[in-house]
Amino acid sequence: MAIIQMEDLTGHTEAVVFPKTYARIGAMIKEDARLMVWGKVDKRDEDQFQFILDDAEPIEQVRMVMVELEPTIAADVTQQHRLRNILKNQNGHDRDGKISVVAVINGGQHKQIVRFGNQFRVKDDAATVNALKEAGFPAHAELLIGA
Protein backbone atom coordinates (compact mmCIF):
# COMPACT_ATOMS: atom_id res chain seq x y z
CA MET A 1 0.00 0.00 0.00
CA ALA A 2 1.18 3.50 -0.76
CA ILE A 3 0.07 7.02 0.05
CA ILE A 4 1.05 9.39 -2.74
CA GLN A 5 0.71 13.08 -3.51
CA MET A 6 -0.88 13.97 -6.87
CA GLU A 7 -1.30 17.34 -8.49
CA ASP A 8 -2.59 18.92 -11.66
CA LEU A 9 -3.09 22.49 -12.80
CA THR A 10 -5.99 22.99 -10.38
CA GLY A 11 -4.44 21.71 -7.15
CA HIS A 12 -3.12 18.70 -5.31
CA THR A 13 -4.48 15.80 -3.28
CA GLU A 14 -3.40 12.72 -1.44
CA ALA A 15 -4.19 9.34 -2.95
CA VAL A 16 -4.21 5.82 -1.53
CA VAL A 17 -2.94 2.95 -3.67
CA PHE A 18 -3.88 -0.47 -2.32
CA PRO A 19 -1.45 -3.43 -2.64
CA LYS A 20 -3.05 -5.18 -5.66
CA THR A 21 -3.20 -1.91 -7.57
CA TYR A 22 0.33 -0.97 -6.53
CA ALA A 23 1.64 -4.32 -7.77
CA ARG A 24 0.14 -3.54 -11.18
CA ILE A 25 1.01 0.17 -11.56
CA GLY A 26 3.68 0.87 -8.95
CA ALA A 27 6.48 1.16 -11.52
CA MET A 28 4.66 4.14 -13.10
CA ILE A 29 4.39 6.06 -9.85
CA LYS A 30 7.39 8.38 -9.91
CA GLU A 31 8.00 12.00 -9.12
CA ASP A 32 6.76 14.26 -11.93
CA ALA A 33 5.23 11.32 -13.86
CA ARG A 34 2.45 12.48 -16.20
CA LEU A 35 -0.34 9.97 -15.70
CA MET A 36 -4.02 9.64 -16.45
CA VAL A 37 -5.52 8.17 -13.29
CA TRP A 38 -8.81 6.47 -12.53
CA GLY A 39 -10.29 6.02 -9.09
CA LYS A 40 -12.91 7.19 -6.68
CA VAL A 41 -13.30 9.67 -3.88
CA ASP A 42 -13.90 8.29 -0.41
CA LYS A 43 -15.21 10.41 2.46
CA ARG A 44 -13.04 9.77 5.53
CA ASP A 45 -14.44 12.22 8.06
CA GLU A 46 -17.03 14.97 8.10
CA ASP A 47 -14.79 17.27 6.04
CA GLN A 48 -11.95 14.96 4.93
CA PHE A 49 -11.81 13.10 1.64
CA GLN A 50 -9.25 10.81 0.04
CA PHE A 51 -8.75 9.61 -3.50
CA ILE A 52 -8.55 5.83 -3.97
CA LEU A 53 -6.41 5.23 -7.05
CA ASP A 54 -7.63 2.23 -9.09
CA ASP A 55 -5.55 2.50 -12.24
CA ALA A 56 -3.08 4.71 -14.10
CA GLU A 57 -1.59 5.00 -17.55
CA PRO A 58 1.16 7.27 -18.94
CA ILE A 59 -0.62 10.24 -20.50
CA GLU A 60 1.24 9.68 -23.77
CA GLN A 61 -0.44 6.26 -24.14
CA VAL A 62 -4.03 7.33 -23.44
CA ARG A 63 -6.25 6.79 -26.47
CA MET A 64 -9.73 8.06 -27.35
CA VAL A 65 -12.33 7.13 -29.93
CA MET A 66 -13.52 9.89 -32.27
CA VAL A 67 -16.87 9.45 -34.02
CA GLU A 68 -17.75 11.89 -36.77
CA LEU A 69 -21.38 13.00 -37.00
CA GLU A 70 -23.25 15.28 -39.36
CA PRO A 71 -25.57 17.68 -37.47
CA THR A 72 -28.68 15.95 -38.83
CA ILE A 73 -27.42 12.57 -37.55
CA ALA A 74 -26.43 14.05 -34.17
CA ALA A 75 -29.94 15.51 -33.77
CA ASP A 76 -31.77 12.32 -34.79
CA VAL A 77 -33.07 10.50 -31.71
CA THR A 78 -33.07 7.12 -33.48
CA GLN A 79 -29.40 7.57 -34.41
CA GLN A 80 -28.60 8.70 -30.85
CA HIS A 81 -30.12 5.46 -29.51
CA ARG A 82 -28.17 3.36 -32.04
CA LEU A 83 -24.95 5.09 -31.03
CA ARG A 84 -25.72 4.72 -27.33
CA ASN A 85 -26.37 0.98 -27.71
CA ILE A 86 -23.12 0.42 -29.61
CA LEU A 87 -21.10 2.26 -26.97
CA LYS A 88 -22.80 0.49 -24.06
CA ASN A 89 -22.05 -2.87 -25.69
CA GLN A 90 -18.39 -1.86 -26.00
CA ASN A 91 -18.16 -0.88 -22.33
CA GLY A 92 -18.27 -4.44 -21.02
CA HIS A 93 -20.36 -6.13 -18.36
CA ASP A 94 -18.52 -4.54 -15.44
CA ARG A 95 -18.74 -1.04 -16.97
CA ASP A 96 -15.07 -0.28 -16.37
CA GLY A 97 -14.10 1.09 -19.78
CA LYS A 98 -11.35 3.71 -19.62
CA ILE A 99 -11.28 5.00 -23.20
CA SER A 100 -13.26 8.19 -23.72
CA VAL A 101 -15.49 8.62 -26.76
CA VAL A 102 -15.71 12.01 -28.45
CA ALA A 103 -18.20 13.12 -31.09
CA VAL A 104 -16.99 15.53 -33.75
CA ILE A 105 -20.05 17.25 -35.19
CA ASN A 106 -19.06 18.84 -38.47
CA GLY A 107 -21.49 21.51 -39.61
CA GLY A 108 -19.65 22.96 -42.59
CA GLN A 109 -17.70 25.97 -41.32
CA HIS A 110 -18.38 25.08 -37.70
CA LYS A 111 -17.13 22.06 -35.84
CA GLN A 112 -18.32 21.07 -32.37
CA ILE A 113 -16.55 18.53 -30.18
CA VAL A 114 -18.51 16.74 -27.46
CA ARG A 115 -17.09 14.19 -25.02
CA PHE A 116 -19.59 11.49 -24.12
CA GLY A 117 -20.20 10.89 -20.40
CA ASN A 118 -18.19 8.43 -18.31
CA GLN A 119 -20.90 5.78 -18.70
CA PHE A 120 -19.97 5.60 -22.40
CA ARG A 121 -16.27 4.92 -21.93
CA VAL A 122 -15.17 1.78 -23.76
CA LYS A 123 -12.65 -0.98 -23.14
CA ASP A 124 -11.17 -1.56 -26.59
CA ASP A 125 -10.70 1.33 -29.01
CA ALA A 126 -10.13 -0.86 -32.10
CA ALA A 127 -13.23 -3.00 -31.46
CA THR A 128 -15.31 0.12 -30.83
CA VAL A 129 -14.10 1.79 -34.04
CA ASN A 130 -14.98 -1.39 -35.98
CA ALA A 131 -18.44 -1.61 -34.40
CA LEU A 132 -19.12 2.06 -35.15
CA LYS A 133 -17.96 1.74 -38.75
CA GLU A 134 -20.07 -1.42 -39.28
CA ALA A 135 -23.09 0.57 -38.08
CA GLY A 136 -22.32 3.39 -40.52
CA PHE A 137 -20.72 5.85 -38.10
CA PRO A 138 -17.33 7.13 -39.36
CA ALA A 139 -14.87 6.68 -36.50
CA HIS A 140 -11.19 6.38 -35.65
CA ALA A 141 -8.99 6.11 -32.58
CA GLU A 142 -6.15 8.47 -31.71
CA LEU A 143 -3.81 9.38 -28.90
CA LEU A 144 -5.04 12.00 -26.45
CA ILE A 145 -1.67 13.74 -26.64
CA GLY A 146 0.63 13.51 -29.65
CA ALA A 147 4.05 11.97 -29.02
Beta strands, then each sheet from edge to edge (+ up, - down):
strand 1: 2-8
strand 2: 11-17
strand 3: 35-43
strand 4: 49-58
strand 5: 63-69
strand 6: 100-107
strand 7: 110-115
strand 8: 139-143
sheet 1: 1+ 2- 4- 3+
sheet 2: 7+ 6- 5- 8+
end
